[in-house]
Amino acid sequence: MKRSFLLFFFILILLVSSCANKTTDPEKLPTRQSKIPSDAVKMTPETDVYPPILHSDEYEKPVPLALIDTAGAEDSPFIPEDRDELYFFFTPDVKVPAEKQLLDGVTGIYVSKYIGGVWQEPERVVLQKKGKLSLDGCEFVEGNFMLFCSAREGYAGIHWFSAEYKDGKWTDWKNADFKTDYDVGELHIHGDELYYHSSRAGGKGGLDIWKLSKINGEWQEPENVEIVNSEDNEGWPYVSSDGQELWFTRFYMGSPAVFKSKRLNGEWQEPEMIISQFAGEPTLDKNGNLYFVHHYYKDSVMLEADIYVAYKK
């Protein structure tokens, strides 16, 4: 599975403050393709040693999202329920450590717009001032509001930030941290409920999915969503637009898999596995099609990552 931002950002704490002269001017940013190693080989379903395995008759066989995927790593897909957009994280070479990704000029959040039934060429989402560095991810978007996590100048460690969409771009980013003891990892907000993963004390083991409820404008104490958690890792939650499905990642037979829990009479039910074998971070479009990240492995080495889609029948 990918290196979660909330794990590898710690590597960057000292580096960020010492590299302030690199540009983040969107007009001068290099393209994704320009930073992919010249010897990189684009993986395909035909060359995939461990292809994703479908366990549901509700969907067609998963396929790569060809107009988005490159020989680099497209990861962490997220589709807002009220915007025809696909957000994702990209880095050109999975072998490069995070402290060097920070300096390559292309690693970060991207967005593709859905126009005329086709996903368009992705564009970089710039969330830092010119001349300053940041490494951003964990994006959640609703309307003209974004939450994302970042390691950046002026802050020690990893923090949550918000941004506002105005005049065709994301701007006005500011700190948006939760209470420290909540230990909020990658998240999804639906109405007055916030689901996130965390290794905080009181869980079942590893990463668990927790819920915050908003009352009178304040997030209350975390509740463990026990029915979906196990002694292994569960995380990267996504709630369907109607609030009746909780999608998430759980490890199964040594690799991440996509699971779904349905809500019945207000309570989440025992989850079912939908796609296994190096599949994770599910998200849905308005037609119910399932998008997720698939990591290509060979001889226990990750080669690259692509966004896949399983179309709903």
Number of C-alpha atoms within 10 A of each C-alpha: 20 18 10 14 19 19 10 14 22 15 14 22 18 14 17 23 16 10 15 15 10 14 16 19 14 13 6 9 14 13 13 22 13 10 16 19 12 9 7 14 13 14 21 15 13 7 10 13 13 15 20 23 15 18 14 12 10 13 18 15 17 21 18 19 16 13 12 18 18 22 22 24 27 24 26 27 26 25 23 19 18 13 15 14 20 23 24 26 21 25 25 24 19 19 12 11 12 19 18 12 19 23 17 17 21 22 24 21 26 22 21 20 17 14 10 7 7 10 18 16 12 19 15 21 18 19 24 21 13 14 12 17 25 24 24 26 27 23 24 20 24 15 11 13 14 17 25 22 25 25 27 25 20 9 13 14 17 21 19 21 20 21 20 17 15 11 7 6 13 18 19 13 17 13 15 14 15 13 10 7 10 19 16 24 23 24 23 25 19 15 10 13 16 20 26 27 24 24 19 18 12 9 19 18 16 17 22 27 30 29 22 20 19 14 10 8 8 10 17 14 13 19 15 20 16 14 13 23 22 17 11 13 20 28 27 27 25 28 25 19 16 8 14 16 18 21 27 27 27 28 21 15 9 10 15 24 27 28 25 23 20 19 13 10 8 9 12 18 16 14 18 15 18 19 25 24 21 25 28 34 27 29 26 24 21 14 8 15 16 19 27 27 27 32 27 26 18 10 7 7 10 14 20 25 29 28 27 27 24 21 18 13 9
